[in-house]
C-alpha cells in the first residue's frame, strides 16, 4: 500500500513539476511571441486603442486613423486608396498589414525606440498615446500620371520612377489596383468577403507588380540613346523622329 502511494505521489509531483515548467516556459520564453501574435485579442485591442500615425505624400495624408464608436476605437482610412495602395499597403483586423503599413509599423504604432521621449511626455501630460507619421518620397503628380497612364492602356503592369541623384522613389504604381479601405473595416466577415473576392479576380489586383514581379528590361536602354541624341544638340525634346519599320543607316549595308 505504501509503495503504491509513493508511486502515485511521485507521479502527481512530476505532473505538478511539468505544469510549473510549462507555465514558466510560456511566461518567460514564449512571452514575446504570444504577445505579438496577430491573433492575440489583447494585442488587437491595444493596437486599435491608440491613434495610428499618418502616411503622408506631399503634404496630404493618404492613410490615417479615424475615431469610431465601437469596441475598437480607431479605424484606418485611405484617401485615394487604389492610387497609393502599392505603397501604403493595408492595415487589416484579419489579415495584418502590408506595404509601408508593415515596414514602418513600429513608427506608425508608436512603439519605436525613437519615440520613447514622446511617449514619456505624453504619459506625464496625460495625452493619449499615438503613433508617429511617415512621410513618403512619392511625388503626387508623378504618381497620378503613372497611374492614369497605365489605366488608360488598361494594362497589367507597374511603373517605378526613381530620382537618380538621391534614390528617392517618386512614383510606385501597380495596375490593376485595389482599395485598401475594403480590408480596413471592423467587421471580420466583411473583410474576409472582400479579400476573397479580390484574391479570386483573374487580374490579381492585390499583386504588387512594382515590388513582387520580375520583368525583362525591354527598351530601357533607349533612355541612354535619347540622352545622347539630346546632348549632341541635333535634337530637341520636341524633335520628330523617323519611326519607320526599316531604316537605312549611314555607312551601312
C-alpha positions, 0 to 999 in steps of 0.5 A: 500500500505504501509503495503504491502511494509513493508511486502515485505521489511521485507521479502527481509531483512530476505532473505538478513539476511539468505544469510549473515548467510549462507555465514558466516556459510560456511566461518567460520564453514564449512571452514575446511571441504570444504577445505579438501574435496577430491573433492575440485579442489583447494585442488587437485591442491595444493596437486599435486603442491608440491613434495610428500615425499618418502616411503622408505624400506631399503634404496630404495624408493618404492613410490615417486613423479615424475615431469610431464608436465601437469596441475598437476605437480607431479605424484606418482610412485611405484617401485615394486608396487604389492610387497609393495602395502599392505603397501604403499597403493595408492595415487589416483586423484579419489579415495584418498589414502590408506595404509601408503599413508593415515596414514602418509599423513600429513608427506608425504604432508608436512603439519605436525606440525613437519615440520613447521621449514622446511617449514619456511626455505624453504619459506625464501630460496625460495625452493619449498615446499615438503613433508617429507619421511617415512621410513618403518620397512619392511625388503626387503628380508623378504618381497620378500620371503613372497611374492614369497612364497605365489605366488608360492602356488598361494594362497589367503592369507597374511603373517605378520612377526613381530620382537618380541623384538621391534614390528617392522613389517618386512614383510606385504604381501597380495596375490593376489596383485595389482599395485598401479601405475594403480590408480596413473595416471592423467587421471580420466577415466583411473583410474576409468577403472582400479579400476573397473576392479580390484574391479570386479576380483573374487580374490579381489586383492585390499583386504588387507588380512594382515590388513582387514581379520580375520583368525583362528590361525591354527598351530601357536602354533607349533612355541612354540613346535619347540622352545622347541624341539630346546632348549632341544638340541635333535634337530637341525634346520636341524633335520628330523622329523617323519611326519607320519599320526599316531604316537605312543607316549611314555607312551601312549595308 
